[in-house]
């Protein structure tokens, strides 16, 4: 009798444990399945400046239907797609105005941010209009900012993303090198081109480290843009455009689809 009762008791325990585990697994699977919305944050490299086909309602943010977030959403049909990236955005702008759509159902977040904080536009304008020494000096100032101040700004953004979208896989996209070196090309000197490329690498290294420290995936676009830099003969980047200065040094539609989209696909 005692043996029979013991066997029955143990059987009940095993059944209860199995039911609990099955229930937990089912709940976890349901939560994972529900968290498949996509939110695209960031600056002009995410909004698609330079790609054309801008969404009228996006105004000065210049969100493009040819930008990599829009292309990824069209190809993957997430349960929801929120596109809040905006031309000219800095880390503070992301915190102030882009995080609203994030929530428990967000399964994927992509973001490119940090270039404007580091003074991207001013660096390029200085290098286009002034001497080699002035260009190198301005780049040195930008690198110092990347080393001293940008990491904390990125931490604030990445922490806010994780707080608001705890189930999301976050892909932090970097920036391309701008120039193919060692070629005959009108425009900036080789000294300036190399310094600008080095600055892009410096910025990418800082962004990748902060992303990794937050458990995010860094999407490196330099490999996909290789062979398609300015001076390559098949550039996926606008050079300086005096008729539309805002598009200067931004990816073309081909840069979005051939450079950024594969990097997002590989990291998502």
C-alpha positions in Angstrom: 0.0 0.0 0.0 2.8 2.4 0.9 4.6 1.6 -2.3 1.5 2.2 -4.4 0.9 5.5 -2.7 4.6 6.5 -3.3 4.4 5.6 -7.0 1.2 7.6 -7.4 2.7 10.6 -5.6 5.8 10.6 -7.8 3.7 10.2 -10.9 1.7 13.2 -9.9 4.9 15.2 -9.4 6.2 14.3 -12.8 2.9 15.1 -14.5 2.7 18.4 -12.8 6.3 19.3 -13.7 5.7 18.3 -17.3 2.6 20.4 -17.5 4.3 23.4 -16.0 7.3 23.2 -18.4 5.0 22.7 -21.4 2.9 25.7 -20.3 6.1 27.9 -19.8 7.4 26.8 -23.2 4.1 27.6 -24.9 3.9 31.0 -23.2 7.5 31.7 -24.2 6.8 30.7 -27.8 3.6 32.8 -27.9 5.6 35.8 -26.6 8.3 35.3 -29.1 5.8 34.9 -31.9 4.0 38.1 -30.9 7.2 40.1 -30.8 7.8 40.4 -34.5 7.1 44.1 -35.2 10.0 46.1 -36.8 11.0 49.7 -35.8 13.6 51.6 -37.8 15.4 54.4 -36.0 18.3 56.7 -36.7 19.7 59.3 -39.0 19.8 60.1 -42.7 21.6 56.9 -43.5 18.6 55.0 -42.2 15.9 57.4 -43.5 17.3 57.2 -47.0 18.5 60.6 -47.8 20.2 60.4 -51.2 18.0 57.5 -52.4 15.1 59.6 -53.7 11.4 58.5 -53.6 10.8 60.3 -50.4 7.5 59.8 -48.5 5.6 63.1 -48.6 4.3 62.8 -45.0 7.9 62.4 -43.7 8.7 66.1 -44.5 12.2 67.2 -43.7 13.0 63.7 -42.3 13.2 62.5 -45.9 12.2 58.9 -45.4 12.5 57.0 -48.6 10.7 54.0 -50.0 14.2 53.0 -51.3 15.8 53.1 -47.9 16.9 49.8 -46.4 14.3 49.7 -43.6 11.4 50.1 -46.1 13.0 47.5 -48.4 13.4 45.0 -45.5 9.9 45.5 -44.3 8.6 44.9 -47.9 10.5 41.7 -48.2 9.8 40.3 -44.8 6.3 41.4 -43.9 6.7 42.1 -40.2 3.4 42.3 -38.2 4.0 46.0 -37.9 6.5 48.5 -39.4 7.3 51.9 -37.8 9.8 54.1 -39.7 10.9 57.0 -37.5 14.5 57.6 -38.7 15.1 61.2 -39.7 17.6 63.2 -41.6 20.0 65.1 -39.4 19.2 63.1 -36.3 21.6 63.0 -33.4 21.4 60.7 -30.4 19.4 63.3 -28.5 16.8 63.4 -31.3 16.4 59.7 -31.2 15.7 59.9 -27.5 13.3 62.8 -27.8 11.3 61.8 -30.8 11.8 58.4 -32.3 11.3 55.8 -29.6 7.5 56.0 -29.4 6.7 52.9 -31.4 8.9 50.6 -29.4 7.2 48.1 -27.1 6.8 44.5 -26.0 5.7 43.4 -29.5 8.9 44.9 -31.2 11.0 42.0 -32.5 13.5 43.9 -34.5 15.1 47.3 -34.2 17.6 48.8 -36.6 19.5 52.1 -36.1 22.3 54.1 -37.5 23.3 57.0 -35.3 26.4 58.9 -34.2 27.7 60.5 -37.3 25.9 63.8 -36.8 27.0 63.9 -33.2 30.6 63.6 -34.3 30.1 66.6 -36.8 29.9 64.6 -40.0 28.5 67.5 -42.2 31.0 70.0 -40.8 33.9 67.6 -41.3 33.0 67.0 -44.9 32.5 70.7 -45.7 35.8 71.6 -44.1 37.6 68.9 -46.1 35.9 70.0 -49.4 36.5 73.7 -49.0 39.7 74.0 -47.0 43.3 72.8 -47.0 44.7 69.4 -46.1 45.9 70.6 -42.7 42.5 72.2 -41.9 40.7 68.9 -42.9 43.0 66.8 -40.8 42.6 69.2 -37.8 38.8 69.0 -38.0 38.9 65.2 -38.3 41.2 65.1 -35.2 38.6 67.1 -33.3 35.8 64.8 -34.4 37.8 61.7 -33.4 38.4 63.2 -29.9 34.6 63.7 -29.6 34.1 60.1 -30.6 36.5 59.0 -27.9 35.3 61.2 -25.1 31.6 62.0 -25.5 29.9 59.8 -28.1 30.1 56.5 -26.1 28.0 58.0 -23.3 25.4 59.3 -25.8 25.2 55.9 -27.5 24.8 54.2 -24.1 21.8 56.5 -23.4 20.1 55.6 -26.7 20.9 51.8 -26.5 19.7 51.6 -22.9 16.4 53.4 -23.8 15.8 51.0 -26.7 16.3 48.0 -24.5 14.1 49.4 -21.8 11.3 50.0 -24.2 11.7 46.9 -26.3 12.9 44.1 -24.1 12.3 41.3 -26.5 13.8 43.0 -29.6 16.8 42.0 -31.5 18.7 45.2 -32.1 20.9 45.8 -35.2 23.2 48.8 -35.0 24.3 49.7 -38.5 27.6 51.5 -39.2 28.9 53.8 -41.9 30.8 53.1 -45.1 34.2 54.3 -46.0 33.7 57.1 -48.5 36.6 56.8 -50.9 38.4 54.1 -52.9 42.1 55.0 -52.5 44.9 54.8 -55.0 42.9 55.8 -58.0 42.9 58.8 -60.3 39.9 60.9 -59.2 39.0 64.5 -59.4 38.2 66.3 -56.1 39.8 65.8 -52.7 43.5 65.0 -52.3 44.6 61.5 -51.4 45.6 62.8 -48.0 42.1 64.0 -47.3 40.4 60.9 -48.7 42.5 58.6 -46.5 41.9 60.7 -43.4 38.1 60.6 -44.0 38.2 56.8 -44.4 40.2 56.5 -41.2 37.7 58.7 -39.4 34.9 56.4 -40.6 36.7 53.4 -39.3 37.3 55.2 -36.0 33.6 55.9 -35.7 32.6 52.4 -36.6 34.9 50.9 -34.0 33.4 53.1 -31.3 29.8 52.3 -32.3 30.5 48.5 -32.6 32.0 48.4 -29.1 29.0 50.2 -27.5 26.6 48.0 -29.4 28.4 44.8 -28.3 28.5 46.0 -24.7 24.6 46.3 -24.8 24.2 42.8 -26.4 23.3 44.3 -29.8 24.5 43.2 -33.2 26.7 45.5 -35.3 25.9 45.5 -39.0 29.2 46.5 -40.8 28.4 48.0 -44.2 32.1 48.5 -45.2 32.3 45.0 -46.8 29.2 45.5 -48.8 30.2 48.9 -50.0 33.7 47.7 -50.9 34.4 48.5 -54.6 31.5 51.0 -54.6 33.1 53.9 -52.8 33.5 57.4 -54.4 36.3 57.2 -57.0 35.6 53.5 -57.7 33.9 54.1 -61.0 30.8 52.4 -59.6 30.0 54.5 -56.6 27.0 53.8 -54.3 27.6 57.2 -52.6 26.9 60.7 -53.8 30.0 62.9 -53.9 29.5 66.6 -53.1 26.4 67.9 -54.9 26.2 71.7 -55.0 22.7 71.6 -56.4 21.4 69.4 -53.6 24.0 69.7 -50.8 22.0 67.6 -48.4 22.4 64.5 -50.5 26.2 64.9 -50.6 28.1 61.9 -49.1 24.9 59.8 -48.7 24.1 56.4 -50.2 22.3 56.3 -53.5 19.3 53.9 -54.0 21.9 51.3 -55.0 23.8 51.9 -51.8 20.7 51.3 -49.8 19.7 48.1 -51.6 23.2 46.8 -52.3 25.1 48.1 -49.3 22.8 48.6 -46.3 20.1 46.0 -47.0 22.4 43.0 -47.1 24.1 44.2 -43.9 20.7 44.4 -42.2 19.7 41.0 -43.6 22.9 39.4 -42.4 22.6 40.8 -38.9 18.8 40.6 -38.4 
